[in-house]
Amino acid sequence: MIIKDVKSVDDLYLKGFEPLTQTDEEAIQDAELKGVQMDINVNEETDTNLIVTSEGVHIAEVMIAATRHSQIYGWHSK
């Protein structure tokens, strides 16, 4: 499954994902500054989620954010 049009790290969080490492976050920020179109390639079989360019070039690895349900369904932690 492809989730289209990730604009920034903040947008990534809004879509329910977060960078796996600091290096991944920096790679996403660098691509953002260069104006690279980014998508999330979600592989449900291997649990590997990648930020890729529109041409399919790997930029960074991401994981489902711990707060994903609260962001999607409007739930809030207390």
C-alpha positions in Angstrom: 0.0 0.0 0.0 1.3 3.5 -0.8 0.4 6.6 1.2 1.0 9.5 -1.0 2.4 12.9 -0.5 4.4 13.2 2.7 5.5 16.8 3.0 7.5 16.8 6.2 8.3 14.9 9.4 5.3 16.6 11.1 3.1 15.4 8.2 4.5 11.9 8.7 3.3 12.0 12.3 -0.1 13.2 11.2 -0.3 10.2 8.9 0.4 7.9 11.9 4.1 7.2 11.3 7.4 8.3 12.7 11.1 7.9 11.7 12.8 4.8 12.9 16.0 6.6 13.8 17.5 10.1 14.0 19.3 9.4 10.7 15.9 8.6 9.1 14.4 11.8 10.4 17.4 13.8 9.0 17.1 12.1 5.6 13.4 13.0 5.5 14.1 16.6 6.5 16.9 16.8 3.8 14.5 15.5 1.1 11.9 18.0 2.3 14.4 20.9 1.9 15.3 19.7 -1.6 11.6 19.6 -2.6 11.5 15.8 -3.2 8.1 14.3 -3.4 7.8 11.6 -0.8 5.4 8.7 -0.2 5.1 6.0 2.4 5.5 2.4 1.0 3.7 0.2 3.6 4.6 -3.5 3.4 2.1 -5.3 5.6 3.8 -8.7 5.0 7.2 -7.6 6.4 6.2 -4.7 8.6 8.8 -2.6 6.8 7.6 0.9 6.0 9.7 3.1 3.8 9.7 6.7 2.7 10.3 6.6 -1.0 10.4 9.1 -3.8 7.8 9.0 -6.5 10.3 7.0 -8.6 10.5 4.4 -5.7 14.0 5.4 -4.4 14.4 4.6 -0.7 14.9 7.7 1.5 14.2 6.4 5.1 12.6 3.8 7.2 9.6 4.6 9.3 7.4 2.8 11.9 3.8 3.1 13.0 3.7 5.9 15.6 2.8 4.9 19.1 0.0 7.5 19.0 -1.4 6.4 15.7 -4.9 5.4 17.1 -5.3 8.7 18.8 -4.4 10.6 15.7 -6.7 8.6 13.4 -9.7 8.2 15.7 -9.4 11.4 17.7 -8.6 9.5 21.0 -6.4 11.3 23.5 -4.1 9.8 26.1 -4.7 10.8 29.7 
